[in-house]
Structure formats: C-alpha cells, structure tokens
Amino acid sequence: MKWLNTIFHKIGTQKGLFYLFLGVLILPNVFLFFTESMPILAKLVNIILPLGVYWFVFSLIKKPGKSFWALFLFVFFGAFQIVLLYLFGEAIIAVDMFLNLINTNPNEAFELLNNLWPGMVFVIIVYVPSLILAIQSIRKKETLSTSFLKKQRKWALSCTSAGIALLIATYTTLQPQYKYEAKVDLFPVNVCYNAVLAVERKMQVDNYYTTSEDFQFHATTQRNPEEKEVYIFVIGETGRALNWSLYGYDKPTNPCLEQIDNLLVFPDAITESNTTHKSVPLLLSAASAQNYSAVYKQKSIVTAFKEAGFETLYCSNHRGNNSYIDFYAAEADETIYLKSGLPPTANVYDLELEKKVKERLAKGYNKLFIVLHSYGSHFNYLERYPNSDAFFHPDNETRATPKNKESLHNAYDNTIRYTDMFLARLIDTLSKEDVSSALLYTSDHGEDIFDDKRNLFLHASPVPSYYQLHVPFLIWMSNEYKEQNNSIFEMIKQNQKQPISTNLNTFHTLLSIGGINTPFLESDYSLATELYNVTTRYYLNDHCKPKTLDQIGLKKLDFEMFDKMSIHYNKSSN
C-alpha cells in the first residue's frame, strides 16, 4: 500500500492539487469528446483550448485552491453537464435546462433527482472532495514556486495557442459541411451563452404584462349570439402517440375512445417543442416555431374567445410557476389550480378536472370556452392514476433504469388508459348538454422510455427523439354541432390524414371550430377550412430558432420510426 500512500501524498501537495484541479475542470470536455457528433478537429478544439485557458489561470496564482474557487462557476457548469450527459447521453446544458431549474416544481424535481442518483453520486465523489481540497490548498502555508508557475505559464500559452490555431482551422476548413460556432459548440463558452439567453428570456417573461398590455384580437362570433355553445380544449402532458391504441398500439390503452362516434384522430401530428414551458404557450397562442416572438406581445386564445362573447374557464392540474402558461390562464374569467394550497407532494388525479367542468356547466352559460391542462403521463407515471385503475401489470417500479422498462411501460400505458377514461367522460358530459359542442385534445410533447438501444428516458432533452415529437391529436364534435356546422366537420375529416404541427394548427383550428373571426386567424393553418395548407414542419430549438426535422439532430433510429408510423419528413435531407 506504499504506492497508494505515495499517490495521496503527491496529490496533497500544491503541485499535485494544481494538476488535479485542472483534470477536474477539463473532465466534462473529455466526456463531450465522446458524446457529441462533430468533426474530430472540433472535438480537439473543445479540449485543447479550454485546457490552455484553465492552465493559464492556474499559472497566475501560487495557491491552486484559489484558482479553483475563482473558477467555481465553471466547476458548477461541469458538474451540471456531467449529470445532464448521464440523463440524456449527449448535448450541452441548454437554455431550457436553466429555465427548467426555475419552472419545475419541487415535487417534479424530487421525482427526477431520485432517478439521477448514479450521475449525482459520480459528481459528488469527484467535485465535493475537490472543493474541500481547494479549501485546504488555500489554508496551506506551502505555495507554488515562481519558477514552477513560469514553466506552467509557458506550457499554458503553448496549449492555448494550439487551441486557437485549431479553432481558426475549424472555422476555415469545415465549412460548409459543418458550421462550427464557439458560442454553440465550445464548452463552457456555449453554456455561458445559454445562461445569458436564459436570463434574457426570463426577463422577457417577467415583462409580459407590459409588452402585451394593449393587445387585442378584435374577435367576433359568426354564430347567433343567443345560441348555446361549449368548447373544451384539453392539453395533455407527456402523452406520446405511439402508446395509444387509436394509433395502432397493440395494447388496449383506448377502450373508451374507440367506442365514441364523431371522434377524428390525426395520425401525423408533430409537436414543435419537447418542453412544457414552450409547447403549451404555443398551443394557446398564435405563436409558432416560425413566429415565437409573438408570445412576448400577444395574448392567448382565451382572450380571443372572451372578446367574441364567451365565458371562459381555465383549470389546471399543474402548479403555477410565473410562466406564460400562468399569464394565459389568468386571462380567463375563472382560473382554477387544483393543487393550489395543497402540500408540494400532494397528488391530484385528472378526473378532478372533469368534476370542475361539471360544476361550471351546472352554473349555466350561453357560450362557454374551457381550457383544461391535465397532468397526463408526466413521470412518476405510477402517481398519475389510482391503484384501482391499474390495468397493466407489473407497474410498481419507479426507478428509471432499462431493466425496469417493462414495468415503466406498463405504468405509462396505465396513464394513457386513464387519460382515455378522462377524455371519454368529458365527451359524455358534453353530449348530455344537448348543445353545439366540441372538444380538442393534444399533448404538449411525448416521452422517451428506454425504447431502443440509446436507452433514452424522459423528455426536454436538448436533442429530441421521435418518441418526444409524435403526439396524439383528437377532435370530437357533438351531433348538434355536426348538424349546425356539418361543413366544418367534413372539412376536418378531409384533412384528417394531413401532416400537422400541433403548436401551429391548434390555435387557428379552435377559432374556426368556435366560429370566431379575428385578423389573427390564418385559415391556411386551420384544419377546419378548405384553405388548409400543408407546410414544412419546424421544431423550435433551444435558442428559439425554427429548424426543420432534418436539422435538429435526430438519429437514424428516429427516422426509421417516422417511416414506421408514416410520419412525413424531408427524406432527401436525412
């Protein structure tokens, strides 16, 4: 064991700590070398240039512990990056990751962290002792000699110069096959850039009431003002189309909806975002991936219906988090958060939303528009349905590992079956009103559940997958609505097989179904008009830029699933 004592002794010296801290700082860059899809030249830049800069900083101070703590922000980013790589397998810390830290409620955060423990353990083992050793380095009387630092400075400058030379080479030789940008590709420059963007975006969110204060849709109704109408828009959470038997799934996850008349199912529906905090505002507004800036200055579809003479209700099974979703919800005449006032760990099932609908209908109405934001299939799946409604077994494993795939899939399928019952009961409730009514359901995004050899799990990854993009999209209309607006029903039916972008088409389709006129209604985006036009579908990337499906990092396995599920995309670009 003498050799082990020798190693510990050397590490404990200021020289040993100098090299140890350098290794810890450059560790995420080494991991990214193996995980990121970029040319080898770019990968070398991402190690050599940051190493040179860190090295130079360390060569300026006689106690390496001071340097390490001076670079604490980059230490934190490094630890965060490694955990992210454990979770998603690739990609740097995104803007959405920073925003998720703010917007995720404590219970959701706990559910996630509970399944990140291997990555967290690794980070704790590497980074916590390093920070403690850095404190010890500062307290030591021993310092690094001037000659040692001068020598290290020369090496650092040489390394930095080599990194700069390689950086220039990436910009000059990789074009146009690979567009390298330091603010996007170079860690930790890219993370710092994303952190700044996250702050800017949060400021834009906080200023929403000011920027949208004077906005109006100038909406009016085409229908008889005295005619009773009810429209419900249900926003699902983490529901992917693949696990719906309505979409060909071989397990009976939609026994109720399969028995319902006047239900139109859209097989080729893609979301424009794999995060709730972006997808839901897009669903509720005229904004889209191509026009995302509209969220900063326009109000939601709730206001459009209000201006047209509708009473409005927004009922959510989520907790408020001071986001656009909350701002849009507040536009309604009545806003209900089912978990308001309950403990952070309180669990409420989505059928409570249906009870609130019944209560509202019982109060009386003339024209009524309701938005329901369900909790759907958000992980932890086991908590999204009562034990009595568990149909698929075993479903009791909550630890997110590939070996628990069967149980996780069963639990997830139970959430879909519960959603099926929830939607069917809503439709039954509307049917009993004997008025012109309609319901539209879609989910904000899908989910990875260890579906292929990549072993991906959850959603909101910087690079999405097929499983996060393909979502259910359903429209139901009452017999009374069909009788009065048969042309709309037939037009929607005609467009049923068309490719759609849920975040682009939902707003305009709902306005058309509700018979609402507004200058913001674009008929070529509405599935309820003969003018519906199939356009190129876009995904809203982390920097809120619209990208086509072939530009967002999808893998061969994803395109194979697109083909299997008959999802349209630009095959020539794949």
N, C-alpha and C positions, 0 to 999 in steps of 0.2 A: 504493500500500500504506500510505499515511499514515493512512488511516481505520482500518485494521486495527491499526496501532501505537497509535492513539489509544484504541481499544476496550480493547486489552490493558493500556494504561497506567491507564485508569479502573478496570478490573476489579482491577488490582493494588493499588489504594488501599483503605483500610479501608472507605470508603463503598461502593466497588464490591463488595468482598467481603461486606459487610453484605447487599446485595440478592441477590448470587449465592447465598449460603448459604440465604437464605430461599427462593429459587427451587428449589434442590436439595431442601430439606426438603418443600416442598409438591408436588413433582413426582409422587409416587405418587397423591396425591389427585386431581391433574388427570387422570391415566390412568384412575383409578377412576370419574371423572365420565362417561367414555365407555364403560366396560365393564360397569358394574353396572346391573341392572334395578331402578330405583327412581324415584319421582316427582322431577320437576325440583327441587322445594323441598328434598327430602332431599339431592339432589346438591349444591345450593348450600351447604347447611349443611356438608357434608363438605369444602368448600374454604374457605369464609369463616371458620368458627370455628377450625379448626386453624391457618390462616394468622394469625389475630389473636393466638392464644396464642404461636405461634413468634415473631411480630413483637414482642410484649411482652417475651419473654425476651431477645431480641436488644437491645432498647432499654435494658436494665438494665446492660449491660457495655460498657466502652469498646473492647474488642477483640473483634470478631465471631468470630474464630477460637476464643476461649474459649467462647463461646456454642455454637458448632457442635460442639465436642468435648464440652461438657456435655450436649448432646442426642444423643450418639453412639448410644445405644440406638435412638432414632427414626431416625437415619441408617441403621443396620443394618436395621431393620424396613423402611425404604423401599426399600433395595436388594433385600432378600429378596422384597418384594412385587412389584417390577417383574419379577424373574426368574420368579416364580410366574405373573404375568399373561402372560408370554411362553409359558410352558408350557401353561397351561390356558385363557387368554383371558378369564378372569373370576374373581371371588371373592377375598376377603381371605385372609391367612395363617390357616390353620385349626389347631385343636388337633392334628389328625392330622399336619399338616406338621411341627410341632415334635417330635412323638413319632417321626415317620419319621427325623428327623435322628439320633435316638438308636438306633432299631431297625434301620435299613438297614445292611447290612454294607458294608465298603469297596469291594468289587468292584461291588456294585449301584450304589453312589453314583458310582463312576467311570463306569460304563456310562451313567448318567443325565446326569452333568455333561458327558460327551463330546458329548451332543446338545443341550445348552443353551448352546453357545458364543455364538450371536448375542446372547442375553439377557445372558450373562455379560460379553461384550465391551462392551455398552452400559453396564452397571453399572460396569465398571472405568473406562471413559472418563469417566463422569460423577462417580463417587464417590471414586475414588482421588485424582485431581488436587484435588478439593475438600478432602479431608482434608489433603493436603500444603499447599495454600494456607492452610488454617486454622492449621497449624503456623507458617507464615511470618507470618501475621497476628499470632500471639502473640509472635513474636520481634521484630516491628517496633517501633520506638520510637514511631511515629505512633499516635495514638489518636483515637477519635471524640470530637468536641467535646460538651460538656454541652448546648449549645443544639440540636445535631443530635439527640441522644438524647431530649431532652424533646419535640421535634417528632415523632419517630418513635413515642414512647410515646403521644402523643395519637392518632395515626393507628391505632396498635395497639389501643388501648382502644375506639376507634370501630368498628374491624373486629370485635373480639371481641364488643362489644355487639350489633352487627348479626347476628353468628353466633348469639348466644344468643337473640335475638329470632326468628330463623328456626327455631332448634331448638324453641322453645316452639310456634311455628306448626305445625311438623311433628307434634308430639305432640297438638295440639288440633284440627287441620283434616284430617289424613289418615286418622284413624280412621273406620270400621273397615276401609276399603278397603285401607289399608296400615298395618301395625303397625310403626312405627319405634321402634327401641331403640338408644340410643347405644352400649351395650356390644356390640351386634351389627353395627350399620351405620356407625358413625363411626370412620374411620381417623385416628389409630392407637389410639384407645381400645379398639376391638374386638380388635386384635392383642395389646395388653397383657392384656386379659381372657382371651384364648385362651392366652397364655403362662402365666398363673396357673393356668388349668384344666389345662394340660399338666403343670405341676409337681405339682398335686394328684393327677392321675391316675397320674403316675409314682410318687408316694408310696404310693398305693393298691396299685399293682402290687408295689412292694417289700415291702409289709406282708402280701402274700397268705398266706404260710405261717402267720402269726399268726392272721389272720381266718378261715382255713379249717381250722385245726389239728384241731378236734374234729368236723368234718363227716363224716357217714356217710349212705350211700344206704339202708342196711338192705336190700340187694338179695339176692334168692334166685333160683334157677333153677326153672322149671316143668318142665324136662325131666329125664329119667333122668340122675343124676349120673355114671353109668358110660358114657353114650352119647357117642361122639366127635363133636365139632362144631368147625368152623373158620369164623370170620367175619373178613372183611377190610374195613376202611374206608379208602378211598383219597381223600385230599384233594388235588385238583388245584390248580394255581397259574395264575391269569390265563387260564383257559380259558373262552371265550365260546361259547354255544350256536350262534350264527349260522354259525360256520365248521365245524360238524360235519355231515357228510353224513347222519347219523342224524336231523338236524333239517331236512333238505331242502336243504342246501347243494349247489350244482351241481358241486363238485369232489370227487373221491373221497378224502375225508380219513378215512373209517372203513371201509376194505375188510375188516378183520379182524372188528370187532364186528358188522358187518352179517351175518356168516355164523354168528353164535353163537345157539344156542337158549336159551330161558329168560331172555332179556335184556329187561327192561322199561325203556323210555325215556319220560321225563316231559317233555313239550313246553313246559309252562308253569311253569318254575321260576325264581324270582327270589331273588337274594341280598339280605340286609338290610344289607350293608356293602360298599363298594368298596375296603376296605383289608384287608390280610392280618392285621395285628395285632389287628383286631376281629372279622373274619369267622371266622377259624379257631377262636378260643376259643368263639365262639357255636356253631359246628358241633360242637365237642367237649363241650359242656356243656348243661345245662338252661336256660341263659340265652338270651334273645332280645332283639330290639329293644324289646319291651314290658317286659322284665324283665332289663335289662342288669346291674343291680346284683348279680345272682346270681353273677357272675364273681368278685366280691370275697370271697365266703364259701363257695362250693360247689366241690367237686372235679369231675373230668371223668368222661366215660363210661368211661374206662379203669378208674377205681376201681370204678364200678358193676359192670363185668364181673368184676373181681378179687373183689369181695365175693360174687359169685354163683358163684365156684369156677373161673373161667377163668384160665389162664396168659395173660400179656399181653406184647406186644412193641410198642414204638413206634420206628419207623425213619424218619428224616428226611433229605432231600436238601438241607436248609437248614442254616444255621449258627445256633447258639444266640445269643440276644440278651437273655436275662434278662427274658422276657415270659411272659404266661400260657401261651403255647404251650409254652415250655420247662418250666414248672411242671407242666403236664398230662402232658407227655412223661415227666417224672421219676417219675410215678406208676406207670409200667409196671414189670413185673418185669425187663425188659431194655430199655434205651434206647440206640439207635444213631444217631449223626450221621455220615453218610457222609463229610463233609468235615472231620471232627474231626482235627486235627493236620496238615492239608494247608495249603499256602500260600493266602493270601487270594484269589488269582486262579485257584486250581485249579478245574477244571470236571469234574463228575461227572454222567453221564447217568442217567436214571431207571431204566433197566433193571437198574442195580446194586441197586435196591430189591427187584426180583424175585429176585435171587440170594440176598439176605438172607432172604427168605421161604422159599426152598427149603432153605436151611441150617437155619432154625428148624424147619421141618416134619420134616426128617431127624433131629432130636434126639428126636422122639417127643412125644406130647401126648395129653391126654384131651379137654379143652376149651380152645380157643385163640382169643384175640381179638387182631387185629393192626391197628395204625393205621400207614398209610404216608403221609407228607407229601412229595409229589413237587415237583419244580421246574417241571414242566409247560411252560408257554408264557410264562414271565417274560422280558421283554426283557433282554438281547440275544437275540432269537429264534434267530439263527444258531448260538448256542452250546448250544442245548438238544437237539440231535440230531447224530449223526455225519455226516460228509460222505457216507458210503456210503448213508445213509438219506434223502438229499435227493431228493425225488420231483418237486417243483415248481420250475421254473427260469424266470427268474433269481432267485436268493435271496441274493446275496452283498452287497447294500447294507446297511450298518448305520447310516448317517447318517439320523436321523429327520427327513425332510422330505417334504412332499407329492409332490414329483417322484419320490421313491423308493417311492411307495405300492405299485406292482406287486411290486417285489422284497420289500418288507416283508411284504406279504400272502402271498407265496409262502413266505417263511421261516416266518411264523406258521402257515400251513397245514401245513408240514412238521412243526412241533411237535405239532400236533393228530394228524397221521398217526403220529408217533412215540408219542404217548400212546395212540392206538388199539392199536398193536402191544403196548405195555407192559401195557395192561389185558387184552388178549386172552391174552397169555402168563400173566398172573396167573390168569385164569379157567381156562386149560388146566391149570395147575399144581394148582389146587383140584380140578378134575374128575378128575385122576389119583389123588387121595387116596381116592376112593370112599367119602366120608363126607358127612354132612349139612353143607353149607357154603353160604355166601352172600357176595356182595361188593356194596358200595355205593360209588359214585363220585359226587362232585360237586366243583365248583371253588369256591374262595373268592370269586372275582369275575371279571368279564370285563375287556375292554380296548378302548380307542379306537385305531383305526389309520387316521386320516385318512379316515374313512368317508363324510363328507358335507361340505358347504360350510363347516362350522365348523372343519375341519382339526384336530380334537382328537386327542391322542395320549396313550397310557399309561392309567393308572388312578389311583385315590386322589385325584382332583380334588375340591375342596370341593363342587362341584355335579356329581352323576353324570350319566351318559347311559344310554340303552337298552343300548348296547354293553357297558357295565360291569356291568349288572344281570342280564341274561338269561344264565343259566349252564346247562350240561348237568347232568342228574341221572339216574343209571342204577342199576338194581338187577338183579343176576343171582343165580340160585339153582340149585344142583346138582339133578340128578334125584333123588338121595337125600333132599335137603331137601324137594323137592316131594312126594315120596311120603309123607313123615312129617308134613309141615305144609302140605298142599295148600290148606287153607282160608286160610292166610296168603298164599300165592302168588296165589290167586284174588282175595283182597281187595285186595292191592296192584295187581293188574291192573285191578280195577274202579275204583280211584282214580287210575289212570294219567293220565287226561286232566284231572284236577282241578288248579286253581291251587295251587301250594305255595310256601312260603317256606323255602328250604333251611336257614337257620340256626335256624328254629323247628322244622321237622319231622324233621330228620335224627336228633337225639338220641333222640326218642321212637320213631321208626321202627326204629332199630337195636336198641333194647331189646326191642321187640316181636318182631323177627326172631330175636333171640337167646333169646327165651323167658324174659326176666328180669322179675321182679316187684320193684317198688320204689314207695314212696309218691310218688316224683318222676316216675313215668311218667304222663303225661296222654294217655289213649287218644284223645281228640278231636284230638290233634296227630299221631297215628301213622297213617301210610298203610297199615299192616298190620292195621287194625281196622275194623270196620263202623261205629265211632263217629266216624271221621274227619270233621271239620267244617271246611268252607271258611270261613275268617275273613278279615277285612280284612288286607291285607298292609302291613307297615310297613318303613320304612327307618330305620336308626339314624344320625341326623345327627351332625355334628361335635361337638355338645355332649352326645352320647349320649342324645338325646331321640327317641322314636319318632314318625315322620312318615309319613303316607300318601303314595302316589306322586305325588299332585297337589300336595303341599306342599313338595317338595324341589328345586324349580327346574328340573324337566325342561322341555324346549322342545317346540314343535310337531313338530319332526323326530323326537323321541324317541317321542311318542305315535303318530306315523304308523308307526314301526317296530313298536310294540306291536300296532297293528292288523294290520300285515302278517304278523306272527308269531303272531297270535291270543293275545296276552298280555292277560289280564283286568286291568282297572283301572276306577276310578270315572270314567266318561266325563263325568258331569254336572259334575264338578269341574274338568275340563280346560278 
